[in-house]
Amino acid sequence: MRTTSIVTISLPPKMAAATEKAARKNQMTRSELIRDALRVYLEELDASHAIQIYKKERGAGRLRVLKEK
C-alpha cells in the first residue's frame, strides 16, 4: 500500500531549472526539495496564524503578560 500521494505541479522553466540546481547542490531529489520547502512554508503559515491569534487576544485584553523575577 502506498504511503504517499502523487501530486503534479507545473513550474515556469526558470523555476524548474533553479529547483533542479538546488536539489543537486543539496544532494536531494526534486521531490525531497519540494517537500522540505512546502513543510517550511506550512510551518511558517501555522506560526503566522498563531501570532495573529495572540495579537487579537492580547489586544482584546484576554491575555496577560507574566513578568520574570
N, C-alpha and C positions, 0 to 999 in steps of 0.2 A: 504494500500500500504506500502511495506517495505521501511524503511528509511536507511537501511544498506545493505552492500553486505557481503555475506559469503565467507570467504577465508580459505582454508585448507592448513596447513603447516605441515611439518614433522620436528621433533626435535630429536636429539640424546637423549637416555634415561636419561643421567645425566642432560642435559639442561632442559628436560621436568620436572624432579624432582625438579630442582632448581627453575623453573618457578612456579610450584605448591607451593613450600615452600614460595617464595617471595609473591605470591598472598595471601596466608593465613596470613602471617605476616602483610601484609598491608590491610587486610580485603577487598580484591578485588577479582573479578573473574579473571580467566586466560585471558579472552578477554580484560578486563579493563587494566590489567597489560601490555599486549602486545600492545594494542592501545596507552597507555601512552608512552611506550618505543619507539614505532615507531614514535609517534608525536615528541618526543625529538630528535630522530635521524634526522628526516626530517628538523626540525628547525635548528639543527646544520649544516646540509648539506647546507641549504639556506644561513646561516651566513658565512660558509666557502666559498661559491661561491661569495658572496658579497665582502668578504675580498680579494679574488683573483682578482676580477674586480678592486677594489680600488687600489691594488698594481700595477696592469698593467697600469691603467690610471695615477697614480702618477708617475710611472717610465717613462712614455711617456711624462710627463710634462703637462698633460692636467688638472691637479688639482692644486690648491694652498692651502696652509695652512693659515687659519685665526688665527691671533695671539690675545691672550687675552690682555685686557688693564690692 
